Amino acid sequence: MDNLKLISARETCAILNCSKATFYRWLREGVLPFNKIKIGQHKVGFLYSDVVDYIENQIVEEVV
């Protein structure tokens, strides 16, 4: 069920250890492959599984 778990930008930043400004800049520049999911008029969420997959792929790329 974690595949469909939505997390906020703040939670995503905490996981990635970055500021919200940096997070949104990375999204805009295409560094992060996350899709925004609108969950309110002024709020978006991100799939927890996308964040975990991204981190796991970064670890594999660093090792290789």
C-alpha distances in whole Angstrom, upper triangle without the diagonal:
4,5,6,7,11,13,17,20,21,18,18,22,21,19,21,24,26,28,26,29,29,25,26,29,27,25,28,30,27,26,23,21,18,18,19,17,19,18,22,25,25,22,19,16,15,11,10,10,13,15,14,15,18,19,19,21,23,24,24,27,29,29,30
4,5,5,8,10,14,17,18,15,14,18,18,15,18,21,22,24,23,26,25,22,23,26,24,22,26,27,24,23,20,18,16,16,17,15,18,17,21,24,24,20,17,14,12,9,7,7,10,11,10,12,15,15,15,18,20,20,22,24,26,26,28
4,6,9,11,15,17,19,16,15,18,19,16,18,21,23,24,23,26,25,21,22,25,22,20,24,25,22,21,18,16,13,14,15,14,17,16,20,23,23,20,17,13,11,7,7,5,8,10,10,10,13,15,15,16,19,20,21,23,25,26,27
4,6,10,13,16,18,15,15,18,19,17,19,22,23,24,22,25,25,21,22,24,23,20,23,25,22,22,18,16,13,13,13,11,14,13,17,20,20,17,14,11,9,6,7,7,10,12,12,13,16,17,18,19,21,23,24,25,27,29,30
4,7,10,13,15,12,12,16,16,14,17,19,21,22,20,23,23,19,20,23,22,19,23,25,22,22,18,17,14,13,13,11,14,12,16,19,19,15,13,9,8,6,6,7,10,11,11,13,15,16,17,19,21,22,24,25,27,28,30
4,7,10,12,10,10,13,14,13,15,18,18,19,17,20,20,16,17,20,19,17,20,22,20,20,16,15,12,11,10,8,10,9,13,16,15,12,9,6,5,5,6,9,10,10,12,14,15,16,18,20,21,23,24,26,27,29,30
4,7,8,6,7,10,11,10,12,15,15,15,14,17,17,14,15,18,17,15,19,21,19,19,15,15,12,12,10,10,11,10,13,16,15,11,9,5,5,6,6,10,10,9,12,14,15,15,18,19,20,21,24,25,26,28,30
4,5,5,6,9,10,11,12,14,14,13,11,14,15,12,12,16,16,14,17,19,19,18,15,15,12,12,10,10,10,10,11,14,12,8,7,5,6,9,9,13,13,11,14,17,16,17,20,21,21,23,25,26,27,29,31
4,5,5,6,9,10,10,12,11,10,7,10,11,8,9,12,12,11,14,16,16,15,13,14,11,11,9,11,12,12,13,15,12,9,7,6,7,10,11,14,13,11,14,16,15,16,19,20,20,22,24,25,25,28,30
4,5,5,6,9,10,10,9,8,7,11,12,9,11,14,14,14,17,19,19,18,15,17,14,15,13,14,15,14,15,17,14,11,10,9,10,13,12,16,15,13,15,18,17,17,20,22,21,22,25,26,26,28,30
4,5,5,6,9,10,10,11,10,14,14,11,13,16,16,15,18,20,19,18,15,16,14,15,14,14,15,15,16,19,16,13,12,9,9,11,9,13,13,10,12,16,15,14,17,19,19,20,23,24,24,26,29
4,5,5,6,8,9,10,9,12,12,8,11,14,12,12,15,17,16,14,11,13,10,12,12,13,15,15,17,19,17,13,11,9,8,9,8,11,10,7,10,13,12,11,15,16,16,17,20,21,21,23,26
4,5,5,6,5,6,6,9,9,7,10,12,11,12,15,16,16,14,12,14,12,15,14,16,17,18,19,21,18,15,13,12,11,13,12,14,13,10,12,15,13,12,16,17,16,18,21,21,21,23,26
4,6,5,7,8,9,13,12,10,13,16,15,15,19,20,19,17,15,17,15,18,17,18,20,19,21,23,20,17,16,14,13,14,12,15,15,11,13,16,14,13,16,18,17,18,21,22,21,23,26
4,6,8,11,12,15,13,11,14,16,14,15,19,19,18,16,13,15,14,16,16,18,20,20,22,24,22,18,16,14,12,12,10,12,12,8,9,12,11,9,12,15,14,14,18,19,18,20,23
4,6,9,10,13,10,8,12,13,11,13,16,16,15,13,11,13,12,16,16,18,21,21,23,25,22,19,17,15,13,14,12,13,12,8,10,12,10,8,12,13,11,13,16,16,16,19,21
4,7,10,12,10,9,13,14,13,15,18,18,18,15,14,17,16,19,19,21,23,23,25,26,23,20,19,17,16,17,15,17,16,12,13,16,14,12,15,16,14,15,19,19,18,20,23
4,7,8,6,6,10,11,10,12,15,15,16,13,12,16,15,18,17,20,21,22,23,24,21,19,17,16,15,17,16,18,17,13,15,17,15,13,17,18,15,17,20,20,19,22,24
4,5,5,6,9,10,11,12,14,15,16,15,14,17,16,18,17,20,20,21,22,22,19,17,16,16,16,18,18,20,18,15,18,20,17,17,20,21,19,21,24,23,23,26,28
4,5,5,6,8,10,10,12,14,15,14,13,16,14,16,14,16,17,18,18,19,15,13,13,13,13,17,16,19,17,15,18,20,17,17,21,22,20,22,25,25,24,28,29
4,5,5,6,9,10,11,12,14,14,13,16,15,17,15,18,19,20,20,20,16,15,15,16,16,19,19,22,19,17,20,22,19,19,23,23,21,23,26,25,25,28,30
4,6,5,6,9,10,10,12,11,11,14,14,16,16,19,20,22,22,23,19,18,16,16,16,18,18,20,18,15,18,19,16,16,20,20,17,20,23,22,21,25,26
4,5,5,6,9,10,11,9,8,11,11,13,12,15,17,18,20,20,17,15,13,13,12,15,15,17,14,12,15,16,13,14,18,18,16,19,21,20,20,24,25
4,5,5,6,9,10,10,9,12,11,12,11,14,15,17,18,18,15,13,12,12,12,15,16,18,16,14,18,18,16,17,20,20,19,22,24,23,23,27,28
4,5,5,6,8,8,9,12,12,14,14,17,18,21,21,21,18,17,15,16,15,18,19,21,18,16,19,20,16,18,21,20,18,22,24,22,22,26,27
4,5,5,6,5,6,9,10,12,13,17,18,21,22,23,20,18,16,16,14,16,17,18,15,13,16,16,13,14,18,16,15,18,20,18,19,22,23
4,6,5,6,5,7,7,9,9,13,15,18,19,20,17,15,13,13,11,14,15,16,13,12,16,16,13,15,18,17,16,19,21,20,21,24,25
4,6,8,8,10,10,11,11,15,16,19,20,20,18,17,15,15,15,17,19,20,17,16,20,19,16,18,21,20,19,22,24,22,23,27,27
4,6,8,10,12,13,14,18,20,23,24,24,21,20,18,18,17,19,20,21,17,17,20,19,16,18,20,18,17,21,22,20,21,24,25
4,5,6,9,11,13,16,19,22,23,24,22,20,17,17,15,16,18,18,14,14,17,16,13,15,18,16,15,19,19,17,19,22,22
4,7,9,12,14,18,20,23,25,25,23,21,18,17,15,16,17,17,13,12,15,14,10,12,15,13,12,15,17,14,16,19,19
4,6,9,11,14,17,20,22,23,21,18,15,14,11,12,13,13,10,9,12,11,8,10,13,12,11,15,16,15,16,19,20
4,7,10,13,16,19,21,23,21,18,15,14,10,11,12,12,8,9,12,10,8,11,13,12,12,16,16,15,18,20,21
4,6,9,13,15,18,19,18,15,11,10,7,8,10,10,6,7,11,10,9,12,14,13,14,17,18,18,20,23,23
4,6,10,12,15,17,16,13,10,9,7,8,11,12,9,10,14,13,12,15,17,17,18,21,22,22,24,26,27
4,6,9,12,13,12,9,6,6,6,8,12,13,11,12,15,16,15,17,20,20,20,23,25,25,26,29,30
4,6,9,11,11,9,5,5,6,8,12,13,12,13,16,17,17,19,22,22,23,26,27,27,29,31,32
4,6,8,8,6,4,6,9,11,14,17,16,17,20,21,20,23,25,25,26,29,30,31,32,35,36
4,7,8,6,5,6,10,12,14,17,17,17,20,22,22,24,26,27,28,30,32,32,34,36,37
4,5,5,7,9,13,15,18,21,20,21,24,25,25,27,29,30,31,33,35,35,37,39,40
4,6,8,12,15,18,21,23,23,23,26,27,27,29,32,32,32,35,37,37,38,41,42
4,7,10,14,17,19,22,21,21,25,26,25,27,30,30,30,33,35,35,36,39,40
4,7,10,14,16,19,18,18,21,23,22,23,26,27,27,30,32,32,33,36,37
4,7,10,13,16,14,14,18,19,19,20,23,24,24,27,28,29,30,33,34
4,7,9,12,11,11,14,16,16,17,20,21,21,24,26,26,28,30,31
4,6,9,8,8,11,12,12,14,16,17,18,20,22,23,24,26,28
4,5,5,7,9,10,11,13,15,16,17,19,20,22,23,25,26
4,5,5,6,9,10,11,12,14,16,17,19,20,22,23,25
4,5,5,6,8,10,10,12,14,15,16,18,20,21,22
4,6,5,6,9,10,10,12,14,15,16,18,20,21
4,5,5,6,9,10,11,13,15,15,17,19,20
4,5,5,6,9,10,11,12,14,16,17,19
4,5,5,6,9,10,11,12,14,16,17
4,5,5,6,9,10,11,12,15,16
4,5,5,6,9,10,11,13,15
4,5,5,6,9,10,11,13
4,5,5,6,9,10,11
4,5,5,6,9,10
4,5,5,6,9
4,5,5,6
4,5,5
4,6
4
